[in-house]
Amino acid sequence: MKNRVEQLDGLRGIFSVMVIAHHHNAFKGSVFYDNFFVINSSLFVDFFFVLSGFVISINYLDNITSAKDLGQFLKKRFIRLYPLLLYTELVFIVAGILGDFSPMKNAVNLPLEYYLVTARDTLTFMGSTPVFGIWMSNNYPAWSISAEMISYLAFGLIVFVFGNFKYYVFALVIALSGLFIISNGEYLLAYDYGFVRGLLCFSVGIFTLLIYRRFTLNLTILEIPFLLLLVAAMYVTHHAHFNLMKLIFPVIFSGGIIIFASSNGVVTRLLSSRPFQYLGRISYSIYLNHAIVLIMVNVVLFRFFKFEPNEPQIALSLILSIAITIFYSHFTYDLIEKRAGKFLSAKWK
């Protein structure tokens, strides 16, 4: 099996753009936000977790058999995540202290202590836990990177320590995470216990690989039905006003991964095309860059140029935010993700 499935990278790229639309929420009454699909596009973060569990399992599920293997795995994961995480956090801190007239100013009159405390949570990968207190990160989407790293650590330890019994432990992780979410009555955990949500989805991704390996069916016929099911599920859970119904989405995303990994239909070919592969390649940068771009674009348009917040101007803001985020992410992918990653890999052998 290939260690990557191209069409799934394409999905990741599309969903990263949908997260931008979800966070473009300064004008919540706008038609471009106030609809069931965009409001619930935060759920695509769960797709990232499930896909991560799937892809990491392809590469490492049977390859962590010693403490050295575990150390190498965690080192690679750290190098993959940390350079961009550090860079984007520093950008937010600098932007925050530039002053009230900075086009990238997020809020006024925040003390330096606020930026340092929230940066501490982010840069120690504790932003999805209550270890240092429940804080919203300067770069607020970064909580999920904390959950991702904690999932990597749990994955590596479970595979190394429990060996042939690892699947039972991953099943236990799913059960305990689900019970925790149910007991809290809240699925969309983020800055407090978001790591629990991450562990649940990541572990579902591991079992997604097991199911995928057992079947070799061509599931092209299910491409369109899956997309319709996804939209319908988002509609139903939105209008049902029952938060815990969102627990079905890790399973839905798991099914989608199996379908598109086993398909050669028109949607799969579209997702494997160069534009969508490009989006998938830079999706990590898109995810960590988009918040600062949203803030900058909205402040410049609606505060500096004093645009009226009507639907055409809000649409312009969204389009500019997406375009600038993609453009900016092209450079951070090359200069931060790739080059800093290569530098750290060479220095940290």
TORKOL-4160 file (C-alpha; in steps of 0.2 Angstrom, whole numbers, padded with zeros to 4 digits, m for minus):
349
<pt num="1" X="0000" Y="0000" Z="0000"/>
<pt num="2" X="0006" Y="0017" Z="m0004"/>
<pt num="3" X="0010" Y="0028" Z="0011"/>
<pt num="4" X="m0001" Y="0042" Z="0005"/>
<pt num="5" X="m0018" Y="0042" Z="m0004"/>
<pt num="6" X="m0018" Y="0057" Z="m0015"/>
<pt num="7" X="m0037" Y="0060" Z="m0016"/>
<pt num="8" X="m0037" Y="0061" Z="0003"/>
<pt num="9" X="m0024" Y="0075" Z="0002"/>
<pt num="10" X="m0036" Y="0084" Z="m0010"/>
<pt num="11" X="m0050" Y="0082" Z="0003"/>
<pt num="12" X="m0039" Y="0089" Z="0017"/>
<pt num="13" X="m0036" Y="0104" Z="0006"/>
<pt num="14" X="m0054" Y="0108" Z="0002"/>
<pt num="15" X="m0059" Y="0105" Z="0021"/>
<pt num="16" X="m0045" Y="0117" Z="0026"/>
<pt num="17" X="m0053" Y="0131" Z="0015"/>
<pt num="18" X="m0070" Y="0127" Z="0023"/>
<pt num="19" X="m0062" Y="0130" Z="0040"/>
<pt num="20" X="m0057" Y="0147" Z="0034"/>
<pt num="21" X="m0076" Y="0150" Z="0030"/>
<pt num="22" X="m0081" Y="0144" Z="0047"/>
<pt num="23" X="m0069" Y="0156" Z="0056"/>
<pt num="24" X="m0075" Y="0171" Z="0044"/>
<pt num="25" X="m0088" Y="0174" Z="0057"/>
<pt num="26" X="m0086" Y="0192" Z="0062"/>
<pt num="27" X="m0103" Y="0195" Z="0054"/>
<pt num="28" X="m0113" Y="0181" Z="0060"/>
<pt num="29" X="m0129" Y="0186" Z="0052"/>
<pt num="30" X="m0122" Y="0186" Z="0035"/>
<pt num="31" X="m0128" Y="0173" Z="0023"/>
<pt num="32" X="m0110" Y="0168" Z="0020"/>
<pt num="33" X="m0109" Y="0162" Z="0038"/>
<pt num="34" X="m0127" Y="0159" Z="0044"/>
<pt num="35" X="m0130" Y="0143" Z="0036"/>
<pt num="36" X="m0129" Y="0125" Z="0042"/>
<pt num="37" X="m0114" Y="0120" Z="0032"/>
<pt num="38" X="m0102" Y="0134" Z="0036"/>
<pt num="39" X="m0107" Y="0135" Z="0054"/>
<pt num="40" X="m0103" Y="0116" Z="0056"/>
<pt num="41" X="m0087" Y="0117" Z="0045"/>
<pt num="42" X="m0078" Y="0116" Z="0062"/>
<pt num="43" X="m0081" Y="0097" Z="0061"/>
<pt num="44" X="m0069" Y="0096" Z="0047"/>
<pt num="45" X="m0055" Y="0097" Z="0060"/>
<pt num="46" X="m0061" Y="0080" Z="0065"/>
<pt num="47" X="m0058" Y="0074" Z="0047"/>
<pt num="48" X="m0040" Y="0080" Z="0049"/>
<pt num="49" X="m0039" Y="0069" Z="0065"/>
<pt num="50" X="m0046" Y="0054" Z="0058"/>
<pt num="51" X="m0036" Y="0055" Z="0042"/>
<pt num="52" X="m0020" Y="0058" Z="0053"/>
<pt num="53" X="m0024" Y="0042" Z="0062"/>
<pt num="54" X="m0026" Y="0033" Z="0045"/>
<pt num="55" X="m0010" Y="0040" Z="0037"/>
<pt num="56" X="0001" Y="0038" Z="0053"/>
<pt num="57" X="m0005" Y="0020" Z="0055"/>
<pt num="58" X="0000" Y="0016" Z="0037"/>
<pt num="59" X="0018" Y="0021" Z="0040"/>
<pt num="60" X="0020" Y="0017" Z="0059"/>
<pt num="61" X="0007" Y="0004" Z="0065"/>
<pt num="62" X="0019" Y="m0010" Z="0064"/>
<pt num="63" X="0036" Y="m0001" Z="0064"/>
<pt num="64" X="0038" Y="0005" Z="0082"/>
<pt num="65" X="0046" Y="m0010" Z="0091"/>
<pt num="66" X="0059" Y="m0001" Z="0101"/>
<pt num="67" X="0063" Y="0014" Z="0112"/>
<pt num="68" X="0074" Y="0020" Z="0098"/>
<pt num="69" X="0059" Y="0018" Z="0085"/>
<pt num="70" X="0048" Y="0028" Z="0097"/>
<pt num="71" X="0060" Y="0042" Z="0099"/>
<pt num="72" X="0063" Y="0043" Z="0080"/>
<pt num="73" X="0044" Y="0043" Z="0077"/>
<pt num="74" X="0041" Y="0057" Z="0090"/>
<pt num="75" X="0056" Y="0067" Z="0084"/>
<pt num="76" X="0049" Y="0067" Z="0066"/>
<pt num="77" X="0032" Y="0072" Z="0072"/>
<pt num="78" X="0039" Y="0086" Z="0082"/>
<pt num="79" X="0049" Y="0092" Z="0067"/>
<pt num="80" X="0034" Y="0091" Z="0056"/>
<pt num="81" X="0023" Y="0102" Z="0067"/>
<pt num="82" X="0034" Y="0114" Z="0077"/>
<pt num="83" X="0042" Y="0126" Z="0065"/>
<pt num="84" X="0026" Y="0132" Z="0058"/>
<pt num="85" X="0018" Y="0132" Z="0075"/>
<pt num="86" X="0032" Y="0143" Z="0083"/>
<pt num="87" X="0032" Y="0154" Z="0068"/>
<pt num="88" X="0013" Y="0158" Z="0068"/>
<pt num="89" X="0013" Y="0160" Z="0086"/>
<pt num="90" X="0027" Y="0173" Z="0085"/>
<pt num="91" X="0018" Y="0182" Z="0071"/>
<pt num="92" X="0002" Y="0184" Z="0082"/>
<pt num="93" X="0012" Y="0190" Z="0097"/>
<pt num="94" X="0021" Y="0203" Z="0086"/>
<pt num="95" X="0005" Y="0208" Z="0078"/>
<pt num="96" X="m0003" Y="0209" Z="0095"/>
<pt num="97" X="0009" Y="0221" Z="0102"/>
<pt num="98" X="0011" Y="0233" Z="0087"/>
<pt num="99" X="m0003" Y="0244" Z="0093"/>
<pt num="100" X="m0021" Y="0248" Z="0090"/>
<pt num="101" X="m0017" Y="0255" Z="0073"/>
<pt num="102" X="m0009" Y="0239" Z="0066"/>
<pt num="103" X="m0020" Y="0231" Z="0052"/>
<pt num="104" X="m0016" Y="0214" Z="0060"/>
<pt num="105" X="m0022" Y="0220" Z="0078"/>
<pt num="106" X="m0033" Y="0207" Z="0085"/>
<pt num="107" X="m0039" Y="0216" Z="0101"/>
<pt num="108" X="m0035" Y="0231" Z="0110"/>
<pt num="109" X="m0028" Y="0234" Z="0127"/>
<pt num="110" X="m0022" Y="0216" Z="0130"/>
<pt num="111" X="m0007" Y="0215" Z="0142"/>
<pt num="112" X="0009" Y="0207" Z="0137"/>
<pt num="113" X="0006" Y="0194" Z="0150"/>
<pt num="114" X="m0009" Y="0188" Z="0140"/>
<pt num="115" X="0001" Y="0184" Z="0125"/>
<pt num="116" X="0015" Y="0176" Z="0134"/>
<pt num="117" X="0003" Y="0165" Z="0144"/>
<pt num="118" X="m0007" Y="0159" Z="0129"/>
<pt num="119" X="0009" Y="0156" Z="0119"/>
<pt num="120" X="0016" Y="0145" Z="0133"/>
<pt num="121" X="0000" Y="0134" Z="0131"/>
<pt num="122" X="0003" Y="0133" Z="0112"/>
<pt num="123" X="0021" Y="0131" Z="0112"/>
<pt num="124" X="0021" Y="0117" Z="0125"/>
<pt num="125" X="0007" Y="0108" Z="0116"/>
<pt num="126" X="m0004" Y="0110" Z="0130"/>
<pt num="127" X="m0017" Y="0121" Z="0121"/>
<pt num="128" X="m0030" Y="0107" Z="0121"/>
<pt num="129" X="m0028" Y="0103" Z="0139"/>
<pt num="130" X="m0032" Y="0112" Z="0156"/>
<pt num="131" X="m0014" Y="0109" Z="0162"/>
<pt num="132" X="m0010" Y="0128" Z="0162"/>
<pt num="133" X="m0027" Y="0134" Z="0163"/>
<pt num="134" X="m0041" Y="0135" Z="0149"/>
<pt num="135" X="m0035" Y="0148" Z="0137"/>
<pt num="136" X="m0039" Y="0153" Z="0119"/>
<pt num="137" X="m0023" Y="0153" Z="0110"/>
<pt num="138" X="m0017" Y="0169" Z="0101"/>
<pt num="139" X="m0018" Y="0159" Z="0085"/>
<pt num="140" X="m0035" Y="0151" Z="0090"/>
<pt num="141" X="m0035" Y="0136" Z="0078"/>
<pt num="142" X="m0018" Y="0130" Z="0086"/>
<pt num="143" X="m0028" Y="0120" Z="0100"/>
<pt num="144" X="m0029" Y="0106" Z="0087"/>
<pt num="145" X="m0010" Y="0105" Z="0085"/>
<pt num="146" X="m0009" Y="0101" Z="0103"/>
<pt num="147" X="m0022" Y="0088" Z="0102"/>
<pt num="148" X="m0013" Y="0081" Z="0086"/>
<pt num="149" X="0004" Y="0080" Z="0096"/>
<pt num="150" X="m0004" Y="0071" Z="0111"/>
<pt num="151" X="m0012" Y="0059" Z="0099"/>
<pt num="152" X="0005" Y="0055" Z="0091"/>
<pt num="153" X="0012" Y="0052" Z="0109"/>
<pt num="154" X="m0002" Y="0041" Z="0114"/>
<pt num="155" X="m0001" Y="0031" Z="0097"/>
<pt num="156" X="0018" Y="0029" Z="0099"/>
<pt num="157" X="0017" Y="0023" Z="0117"/>
<pt num="158" X="0003" Y="0011" Z="0114"/>
<pt num="159" X="0011" Y="0003" Z="0099"/>
<pt num="160" X="0027" Y="0001" Z="0108"/>
<pt num="161" X="0021" Y="m0004" Z="0125"/>
<pt num="162" X="0006" Y="m0015" Z="0121"/>
<pt num="163" X="0012" Y="m0023" Z="0104"/>
<pt num="164" X="0000" Y="m0036" Z="0099"/>
<pt num="165" X="m0013" Y="m0030" Z="0111"/>
<pt num="166" X="m0013" Y="m0012" Z="0104"/>
<pt num="167" X="m0029" Y="m0013" Z="0095"/>
<pt num="168" X="m0038" Y="m0017" Z="0112"/>
<pt num="169" X="m0030" Y="m0002" Z="0119"/>
<pt num="170" X="m0035" Y="0009" Z="0105"/>
<pt num="171" X="m0053" Y="0002" Z="0106"/>
<pt num="172" X="m0052" Y="0007" Z="0125"/>
<pt num="173" X="m0046" Y="0024" Z="0120"/>
<pt num="174" X="m0061" Y="0026" Z="0109"/>
<pt num="175" X="m0073" Y="0020" Z="0122"/>
<pt num="176" X="m0066" Y="0031" Z="0136"/>
<pt num="177" X="m0065" Y="0046" Z="0125"/>
<pt num="178" X="m0083" Y="0044" Z="0120"/>
<pt num="179" X="m0089" Y="0042" Z="0138"/>
<pt num="180" X="m0080" Y="0058" Z="0143"/>
<pt num="181" X="m0088" Y="0068" Z="0129"/>
<pt num="182" X="m0105" Y="0061" Z="0133"/>
<pt num="183" X="m0103" Y="0064" Z="0152"/>
<pt num="184" X="m0098" Y="0082" Z="0147"/>
<pt num="185" X="m0113" Y="0084" Z="0136"/>
<pt num="186" X="m0101" Y="0093" Z="0123"/>
<pt num="187" X="m0093" Y="0086" Z="0107"/>
<pt num="188" X="m0084" Y="0101" Z="0101"/>
<pt num="189" X="m0071" Y="0101" Z="0114"/>
<pt num="190" X="m0056" Y="0113" Z="0110"/>
<pt num="191" X="m0046" Y="0123" Z="0122"/>
<pt num="192" X="m0051" Y="0113" Z="0138"/>
<pt num="193" X="m0051" Y="0095" Z="0134"/>
<pt num="194" X="m0049" Y="0095" Z="0115"/>
<pt num="195" X="m0036" Y="0082" Z="0116"/>
<pt num="196" X="m0050" Y="0070" Z="0120"/>
<pt num="197" X="m0059" Y="0074" Z="0104"/>
<pt num="198" X="m0042" Y="0072" Z="0095"/>
<pt num="199" X="m0039" Y="0055" Z="0103"/>
<pt num="200" X="m0056" Y="0048" Z="0099"/>
<pt num="201" X="m0055" Y="0053" Z="0080"/>
<pt num="202" X="m0036" Y="0048" Z="0078"/>
<pt num="203" X="m0040" Y="0031" Z="0085"/>
<pt num="204" X="m0055" Y="0029" Z="0074"/>
<pt num="205" X="m0043" Y="0033" Z="0060"/>
<pt num="206" X="m0032" Y="0018" Z="0065"/>
<pt num="207" X="m0047" Y="0006" Z="0064"/>
<pt num="208" X="m0051" Y="0014" Z="0047"/>
<pt num="209" X="m0035" Y="0007" Z="0041"/>
<pt num="210" X="m0039" Y="m0010" Z="0047"/>
<pt num="211" X="m0056" Y="m0010" Z="0038"/>
<pt num="212" X="m0048" Y="m0003" Z="0022"/>
<pt num="213" X="m0035" Y="m0017" Z="0022"/>
<pt num="214" X="m0048" Y="m0030" Z="0024"/>
<pt num="215" X="m0058" Y="m0026" Z="0008"/>
<pt num="216" X="m0052" Y="m0023" Z="m0010"/>
<pt num="217" X="m0069" Y="m0017" Z="m0017"/>
<pt num="218" X="m0070" Y="m0003" Z="m0029"/>
<pt num="219" X="m0082" Y="0009" Z="m0021"/>
<pt num="220" X="m0083" Y="0022" Z="m0035"/>
<pt num="221" X="m0102" Y="0021" Z="m0034"/>
<pt num="222" X="m0102" Y="0028" Z="m0017"/>
<pt num="223" X="m0093" Y="0044" Z="m0020"/>
<pt num="224" X="m0108" Y="0055" Z="m0023"/>
<pt num="225" X="m0119" Y="0046" Z="m0010"/>
<pt num="226" X="m0106" Y="0049" Z="0003"/>
<pt num="227" X="m0105" Y="0068" Z="m0001"/>
<pt num="228" X="m0124" Y="0069" Z="0000"/>
<pt num="229" X="m0124" Y="0059" Z="0017"/>
<pt num="230" X="m0111" Y="0071" Z="0024"/>
<pt num="231" X="m0121" Y="0087" Z="0019"/>
<pt num="232" X="m0137" Y="0079" Z="0026"/>
<pt num="233" X="m0129" Y="0074" Z="0042"/>
<pt num="234" X="m0123" Y="0092" Z="0044"/>
<pt num="235" X="m0140" Y="0098" Z="0041"/>
<pt num="236" X="m0149" Y="0086" Z="0053"/>
<pt num="237" X="m0137" Y="0089" Z="0067"/>
<pt num="238" X="m0138" Y="0107" Z="0065"/>
<pt num="239" X="m0156" Y="0108" Z="0066"/>
<pt num="240" X="m0158" Y="0095" Z="0079"/>
<pt num="241" X="m0149" Y="0106" Z="0092"/>
<pt num="242" X="m0142" Y="0090" Z="0100"/>
<pt num="243" X="m0124" Y="0093" Z="0102"/>
<pt num="244" X="m0119" Y="0074" Z="0105"/>
<pt num="245" X="m0126" Y="0069" Z="0088"/>
<pt num="246" X="m0110" Y="0076" Z="0081"/>
<pt num="247" X="m0102" Y="0060" Z="0088"/>
<pt num="248" X="m0107" Y="0052" Z="0072"/>
<pt num="249" X="m0095" Y="0062" Z="0061"/>
<pt num="250" X="m0079" Y="0052" Z="0065"/>
<pt num="251" X="m0088" Y="0037" Z="0059"/>
<pt num="252" X="m0094" Y="0047" Z="0043"/>
<pt num="253" X="m0077" Y="0053" Z="0040"/>
<pt num="254" X="m0070" Y="0036" Z="0042"/>
<pt num="255" X="m0082" Y="0029" Z="0029"/>
<pt num="256" X="m0077" Y="0043" Z="0017"/>
<pt num="257" X="m0059" Y="0039" Z="0019"/>
<pt num="258" X="m0062" Y="0021" Z="0014"/>
<pt num="259" X="m0073" Y="0026" Z="0000"/>
<pt num="260" X="m0061" Y="0038" Z="m0008"/>
<pt num="261" X="m0046" Y="0027" Z="m0005"/>
<pt num="262" X="m0055" Y="0013" Z="m0014"/>
<pt num="263" X="m0062" Y="0024" Z="m0029"/>
<pt num="264" X="m0057" Y="0029" Z="m0046"/>
<pt num="265" X="m0073" Y="0040" Z="m0050"/>
<pt num="266" X="m0074" Y="0058" Z="m0056"/>
<pt num="267" X="m0073" Y="0065" Z="m0038"/>
<pt num="268" X="m0058" Y="0055" Z="m0034"/>
<pt num="269" X="m0049" Y="0060" Z="m0051"/>
<pt num="270" X="m0054" Y="0078" Z="m0047"/>
<pt num="271" X="m0047" Y="0077" Z="m0029"/>
<pt num="272" X="m0031" Y="0070" Z="m0037"/>
<pt num="273" X="m0029" Y="0084" Z="m0049"/>
<pt num="274" X="m0015" Y="0097" Z="m0047"/>
<pt num="275" X="m0025" Y="0111" Z="m0039"/>
<pt num="276" X="m0032" Y="0100" Z="m0026"/>
<pt num="277" X="m0016" Y="0091" Z="m0022"/>
<pt num="278" X="m0008" Y="0109" Z="m0021"/>
<pt num="279" X="m0021" Y="0114" Z="m0008"/>
<pt num="280" X="m0018" Y="0097" Z="0002"/>
<pt num="281" X="0001" Y="0100" Z="0001"/>
<pt num="282" X="0000" Y="0117" Z="0010"/>
<pt num="283" X="m0016" Y="0113" Z="0020"/>
<pt num="284" X="m0006" Y="0114" Z="0037"/>
<pt num="285" X="0000" Y="0131" Z="0032"/>
<pt num="286" X="m0017" Y="0136" Z="0027"/>
<pt num="287" X="m0024" Y="0130" Z="0044"/>
<pt num="288" X="m0012" Y="0139" Z="0055"/>
<pt num="289" X="m0011" Y="0155" Z="0044"/>
<pt num="290" X="m0029" Y="0159" Z="0041"/>
<pt num="291" X="m0033" Y="0167" Z="0057"/>
<pt num="292" X="m0021" Y="0181" Z="0056"/>
<pt num="293" X="m0026" Y="0184" Z="0038"/>
<pt num="294" X="m0045" Y="0184" Z="0043"/>
<pt num="295" X="m0041" Y="0197" Z="0056"/>
<pt num="296" X="m0030" Y="0208" Z="0044"/>
<pt num="297" X="m0042" Y="0208" Z="0030"/>
<pt num="298" X="m0057" Y="0212" Z="0041"/>
<pt num="299" X="m0048" Y="0226" Z="0050"/>
<pt num="300" X="m0041" Y="0234" Z="0034"/>
<pt num="301" X="m0058" Y="0233" Z="0025"/>
<pt num="302" X="m0070" Y="0237" Z="0039"/>
<pt num="303" X="m0060" Y="0248" Z="0050"/>
<pt num="304" X="m0047" Y="0256" Z="0039"/>
<pt num="305" X="m0057" Y="0258" Z="0023"/>
<pt num="306" X="m0073" Y="0259" Z="0033"/>
<pt num="307" X="m0083" Y="0247" Z="0021"/>
<pt num="308" X="m0101" Y="0245" Z="0025"/>
<pt num="309" X="m0103" Y="0227" Z="0031"/>
<pt num="310" X="m0116" Y="0222" Z="0018"/>
<pt num="311" X="m0117" Y="0205" Z="0009"/>
<pt num="312" X="m0106" Y="0210" Z="m0006"/>
<pt num="313" X="m0092" Y="0217" Z="0005"/>
<pt num="314" X="m0093" Y="0202" Z="0017"/>
<pt num="315" X="m0091" Y="0191" Z="0002"/>
<pt num="316" X="m0076" Y="0201" Z="m0004"/>
<pt num="317" X="m0069" Y="0199" Z="0013"/>
<pt num="318" X="m0071" Y="0180" Z="0012"/>
<pt num="319" X="m0064" Y="0179" Z="m0005"/>
<pt num="320" X="m0049" Y="0190" Z="m0001"/>
<pt num="321" X="m0046" Y="0180" Z="0015"/>
<pt num="322" X="m0045" Y="0163" Z="0006"/>
<pt num="323" X="m0035" Y="0170" Z="m0008"/>
<pt num="324" X="m0022" Y="0178" Z="0003"/>
<pt num="325" X="m0021" Y="0164" Z="0015"/>
<pt num="326" X="m0017" Y="0152" Z="0000"/>
<pt num="327" X="m0004" Y="0164" Z="m0007"/>
<pt num="328" X="0004" Y="0167" Z="0010"/>
<pt num="329" X="0004" Y="0148" Z="0014"/>
<pt num="330" X="0013" Y="0144" Z="m0002"/>
<pt num="331" X="0028" Y="0154" Z="0005"/>
<pt num="332" X="0027" Y="0147" Z="0023"/>
<pt num="333" X="0026" Y="0130" Z="0017"/>
<pt num="334" X="0042" Y="0132" Z="0007"/>
<pt num="335" X="0051" Y="0143" Z="0019"/>
<pt num="336" X="0045" Y="0137" Z="0036"/>
<pt num="337" X="0038" Y="0119" Z="0034"/>
<pt num="338" X="0050" Y="0112" Z="0022"/>
<pt num="339" X="0066" Y="0122" Z="0025"/>
<pt num="340" X="0065" Y="0123" Z="0044"/>
<pt num="341" X="0060" Y="0105" Z="0044"/>
<pt num="342" X="0075" Y="0100" Z="0034"/>
<pt num="343" X="0087" Y="0111" Z="0045"/>
<pt num="344" X="0080" Y="0103" Z="0061"/>
<pt num="345" X="0082" Y="0085" Z="0054"/>
<pt num="346" X="0100" Y="0088" Z="0049"/>
<pt num="347" X="0104" Y="0096" Z="0066"/>
<pt num="348" X="0094" Y="0084" Z="0076"/>
<pt num="349" X="0101" Y="0067" Z="0071"/>
